[in-house]
Amino acid sequence: MLKFEYYSPTKIIFEDGAENRAGELVHWAGGSRVFVVYGGGSAKKSGLLDRVKKSLDDAGIASEYSGGVVPNPVLSTVRRMIKEAAAFKADFILAVGGGSVHDTAKAVAHGLANPDTDVWNFWCGTKVEKSTPVGSILTISAAGSETSNSSVITNDETDALTGTKRGMTTDFNRPKFTLMNPRLTMTLPKWQIGAGAADIFMHTDERYFTTLLGNGLTDEFAEGLFRDIVKYGPRGVQNPDDYEAMSEIMWCGSVSHIGLTGIGTKGDTNRDGDWGVHQLGMAISAIYDSTHGATLTAVWAAWAKYVMDANPARFARLGRNVFGISEKDDLAAAKKTIEAVNDFFKSLGMPLSLTELLGKKLSQKELEDLAQECSFAQKRTIGTFKSLAYDDILKIYTMAN
């Protein structure tokens, strides 16, 4: 094992009916006035918000509710909710939903605690020094935001080609607790379950493709998670009522983004892995508002083929230990691995190209726009497994087209 630091303060309650313990956990975390953030109407229609409110009421905790969070969450919603939370005098933020809701709740927490700082500045380099505590009730297995230190927000107040979608990491993003009931994910559309499983796979894939090798137990964590999501992801898509499958997918989502599958892989970049595919995908969703998990599957094979020569043996190990690929030659095994990963994505119902994702073949100008967005107007490179500048990014998008 190489040197590492690890910190994960989130208390996890994983059980059928976990949401009914919201009042107990908010009280445990010190909250007394809770601002509840949610997405669309499903949390209301399903009765989930009613159960949450009853739990909070029974614990003597005041609560206010605000919805309207959309996939690929936007800054304008964050700003609105900060004003609402401040007017309510909230001292605790509770996210009820999936990754977009959690990312929004984290942003609201930072903005509420720092009224003299424009909240977007935290996604542009300003360090978070204090925040409002956040709790979590998870309804979508995908982003891992319920236990992670990350949050992604899209600035919908500026032009789409100026690098509008930004991710930000800080330990202040970590929720105090998360309540995880797999039954809450059983009513999701199959497309959303598949996209979530793909995102889960990719959170570990990004960490697995590192230049810092020699972390044996970390690799075992990663490969075990890969095998689990490869087994249960398609089962959940085929039968969302399968409690075993949905519970495994839910737990994979948290573990995949809690840092365990990347321990010891941070180098001078201070990043636990590559994250190039996520950057490629975020640019797509910034411009086309596409489902995050689907953007990753649409470009993964093109990225893999482009960077594979940096270390074919790493791809070969993934194929042998996860997919049972038997080729002894590393290059041959690596190529088979790319096919196997694509077959897994296909079993989830996910697109394997930009044309499949967007329903059209992109023009050269559209591909260049994506590369501009991803490279922040040619001001940054992405990736650590193999560093990618604008020209590399454009070639990958072209291959994925």
RAQUISUL-V159069 format. One record per pair of residues at least 4 apart in sequence whose ideal C-beta (glycine too) atoms are under 6 Angstrom apart, sorted by sequence separation. I is the first residue (numbers start at 0). GAP is how many residues later the second one is. D is the distance in whole Angstrom. If there is no record, write none. Layout:
I&GAP&D + I&GAP&D
//
This chain:
20&4&6 + 40&4&5 + 41&4&6 + 52&4&6 + 68&4&5 + 80&4&6 + 96&4&3 + 107&4&6 + 116&4&6 + 121&4&5 + 143&4&5 + 157&4&6 + 159&4&6 + 187&4&5 + 200&4&6 + 203&4&6 + 228&4&5 + 242&4&6 + 251&4&6 + 253&4&6 + 265&4&5 + 283&4&6 + 289&4&6 + 295&4&6 + 298&4&6 + 303&4&6 + 307&4&6 + 316&4&6 + 317&4&6 + 318&4&5 + 351&4&6 + 353&4&6 + 361&4&4 + 370&4&6 + 375&4&5 + 382&4&6 + 387&4&4 + 12&5&5 + 25&5&4 + 37&5&5 + 42&5&5 + 43&5&5 + 55&5&4 + 84&5&4 + 120&5&4 + 187&5&5 + 254&5&6 + 284&5&5 + 289&5&5 + 319&5&5 + 326&5&4 + 344&5&4 + 350&5&3 + 361&5&5 + 371&5&6 + 374&5&6 + 382&5&5 + 387&5&5 + 42&6&5 + 94&6&5 + 121&6&5 + 157&6&6 + 265&6&5 + 283&6&5 + 318&6&4 + 326&6&4 + 350&6&4 + 354&6&5 + 380&6&5 + 381&6&5 + 55&7&5 + 94&7&4 + 234&7&6 + 264&7&5 + 284&7&6 + 307&7&6 + 380&7&6 + 25&8&6 + 68&8&6 + 110&8&4 + 137&8&5 + 264&8&6 + 324&8&5 + 353&8&6 + 380&8&5 + 67&9&6 + 109&9&6 + 154&9&4 + 235&9&4 + 326&9&6 + 94&10&4 + 135&10&4 + 153&10&6 + 234&10&4 + 235&10&5 + 261&10&3 + 284&10&5 + 341&10&5 + 153&11&5 + 261&11&5 + 283&11&4 + 324&11&5 + 92&12&5 + 109&12&5 + 377&12&4 + 231&13&5 + 235&13&5 + 207&14&5 + 280&14&3 + 315&14&4 + 318&14&5 + 65&15&5 + 92&15&6 + 151&15&5 + 280&15&5 + 374&15&4 + 92&16&5 + 231&16&4 + 112&17&5 + 149&17&6 + 150&17&6 + 231&17&6 + 312&17&5 + 315&17&4 + 318&17&6 + 322&17&4 + 65&18&5 + 109&18&6 + 112&18&5 + 203&18&5 + 311&18&5 + 315&18&5 + 318&18&3 + 374&18&6 + 112&19&5 + 149&19&5 + 276&19&6 + 279&19&5 + 311&19&5 + 314&19&4 + 317&19&5 + 370&19&6 + 373&19&5 + 111&20&5 + 148&20&5 + 227&20&6 + 109&21&5 + 203&21&5 + 318&21&6 + 108&22&5 + 148&22&5 + 150&22&5 + 311&22&4 + 314&22&5 + 370&22&5 + 84&23&6 + 108&23&4 + 228&23&5 + 276&23&6 + 370&23&4 + 63&24&4 + 148&24&5 + 227&24&6 + 108&25&5 + 148&25&5 + 77&26&6 + 81&26&5 + 85&26&6 + 276&26&5 + 307&26&5 + 370&26&6 + 33&27&6 + 35&27&6 + 72&27&4 + 80&27&5 + 84&27&5 + 224&27&6 + 369&27&5 + 105&28&6 + 200&28&5 + 32&29&5 + 33&29&5 + 34&29&5 + 35&29&5 + 36&29&6 + 37&29&5 + 70&29&5 + 77&29&4 + 81&29&4 + 104&29&5 + 199&29&5 + 21&30&5 + 38&30&4 + 72&30&5 + 77&30&6 + 81&30&6 + 122&30&6 + 366&30&5 + 19&31&6 + 68&31&5 + 72&31&5 + 224&31&6 + 366&31&6 + 18&32&6 + 22&32&4 + 26&32&5 + 68&32&5 + 145&32&4 + 196&32&6 + 18&33&6 + 21&33&4 + 22&33&5 + 21&34&6 + 303&34&5 + 19&35&5 + 22&35&6 + 25&35&6 + 68&35&5 + 22&36&3 + 196&36&3 + 224&36&6 + 300&37&5 + 22&38&6 + 92&39&6 + 135&39&4 + 220&39&5 + 221&39&4 + 361&39&5 + 134&40&6 + 137&40&6 + 220&40&5 + 360&40&6 + 91&41&5 + 92&41&5 + 93&41&5 + 94&41&5 + 95&41&5 + 97&41&6 + 130&41&4 + 133&41&5 + 134&41&6 + 300&41&5 + 96&42&5 + 97&42&3 + 102&42&6 + 127&42&5 + 134&42&5 + 135&42&4 + 136&42&5 + 137&42&5 + 98&43&6 + 101&43&4 + 122&43&4 + 132&43&5 + 192&43&5 + 193&43&5 + 98&44&3 + 101&44&6 + 127&44&5 + 140&44&5 + 192&44&5 + 74&45&6 + 105&45&4 + 122&45&5 + 138&45&5 + 217&45&5 + 98&46&4 + 106&46&6 + 121&46&6 + 217&46&5 + 353&46&5 + 189&47&5 + 352&47&6 + 353&47&5 + 102&48&4 + 296&48&4 + 102&49&5 + 214&49&4 + 34&50&4 + 196&52&6 + 199&52&5 + 203&52&5 + 34&53&6 + 42&53&6 + 199&53&5 + 202&53&4 + 211&53&5 + 296&53&4 + 297&53&5 + 141&54&3 + 185&54&5 + 202&54&5 + 206&54&5 + 34&55&4 + 140&55&5 + 185&55&6 + 206&55&3 + 209&55&4 + 211&55&5 + 297&55&6 + 32&56&6 + 199&56&5 + 293&56&6 + 297&56&5 + 32&57&5 + 141&57&5 + 203&57&4 + 293&57&6 + 32&58&5 + 33&58&5 + 34&58&5 + 35&58&5 + 36&58&5 + 37&58&5 + 38&58&4 + 31&59&6 + 37&59&5 + 143&59&6 + 297&59&4 + 30&60&6 + 33&60&5 + 35&60&6 + 185&60&6 + 30&61&3 + 184&61&5 + 38&62&5 + 209&63&5 + 293&63&6 + 36&64&6 + 181&64&4 + 181&65&4 + 206&65&5 + 208&65&5 + 25&66&6 + 206&66&4 + 36&67&6 + 105&67&5 + 205&67&5 + 36&68&4 + 181&68&5 + 205&68&5 + 205&69&5 + 179&70&6 + 309&75&6 + 309&76&4 + 74&78&6 + 306&78&6 + 306&79&4 + 72&80&6 + 73&80&5 + 74&80&5 + 75&80&5 + 74&81&6 + 71&82&5 + 73&82&4 + 74&82&6 + 286&86&6 + 282&87&5 + 285&87&6 + 282&90&4 + 305&90&5 + 282&91&4 + 302&93&5 + 198&94&4 + 201&94&5 + 279&94&6 + 301&94&5 + 197&95&4 + 226&95&6 + 278&95&6 + 194&96&5 + 225&96&4 + 301&97&4 + 194&98&3 + 197&98&6 + 222&98&5 + 301&98&4 + 194&99&5 + 197&99&5 + 222&99&6 + 298&101&4 + 278&103&4 + 28&104&6 + 275&106&5 + 146&107&5 + 275&107&3 + 140&108&5 + 25&109&6 + 140&109&4 + 143&109&5 + 147&109&4 + 273&109&5 + 143&110&6 + 273&110&5 + 141&111&6 + 146&111&5 + 236&111&6 + 273&111&4 + 140&112&4 + 143&112&6 + 275&112&6 + 143&113&3 + 233&113&4 + 229&114&5 + 232&115&6 + 268&115&6 + 164&117&5 + 18&118&5 + 164&121&4 + 163&122&5 + 159&127&5 + 9&137&5 + 28&147&4 + 197&147&6 + 197&150&6 + 196&151&5 + 24&152&5 + 197&152&5 + 193&154&4 + 193&155&4 + 193&156&6 + 18&160&5 + 17&161&4 + 17&162&6 + 18&162&6 + 17&163&4 + 9&164&6 + 8&165&6 + 9&165&5 + 15&165&6 + 10&166&4 + 11&166&6 + 12&166&5 + 13&166&5 + 15&167&6 + 9&168&6 + 208&176&4 + 160&208&6 + 160&211&6 + 160&212&6 + 1&213&6 + 71&213&5 + 162&213&4 + 0&214&5 + 71&217&6 + 7&250&6 + 5&257&6 + 3&259&5 + 3&260&5 + 1&262&4 + 0&263&5
//
